[in-house]
Amino acid sequence: MSHTVKIDTKFLDEQAAIAAANEMGAEIVRGKLHLYQKDSTVENGFGVKLPGWRYPVIIDFQTGEAQYDDFKGRWGDTVHLEKFKQLYATHKATIEFKKKGWLVSRTLAPNGSIKLQVTGVA
C-alpha cells in the first residue's frame, strides 16, 4: 500500500540536521552566530552555512525554528535551503523508522523528489 505524506519541517533533531548538511556539502557552524542585523545574534548557536550563502541558517532545536537572511536571493539561493529542508526531513524520518526496527531505502526521482520505502511491522 502506498501513501503520500506532506511534511512541514520543524528542526528538532540535531543529528538529522548534521546528516542533511553533510550530505549536501554544507558547513556546520557553532558558537556565536549572527545574521546581517547584529540584533539577531545567538550566543551558543547551531548553524548551517549552505553552499554560496553569506550567513548561516541558524537553528533553534528547542522551538524547531530556523532563521536566515538571504537578502531576497542575493546572499543565498533558496534552492539550497529547500534542499536542506528536504534532506533534513528525509534523515529525520529515516532515524525514526530505524528506531522502530524498520528497514528504509531511498530513491531519488528525476524531478528531485525523494521516495522512502519503509518495510516493517507496526
Buried (B, 14 or more C-beta within 10 A) or exposed (E): EEEEEEEEBBBBBEEBBBBBBEBBEBEBBEEEBBBEEEEBEBEEBBBBBBBEBBBBBBBBBEEEEBBBBBEEEEBBBBEBBEBBBBBBBBBBBBBEBEEEEBEBEEEEEEEEEEEBEBEEEE
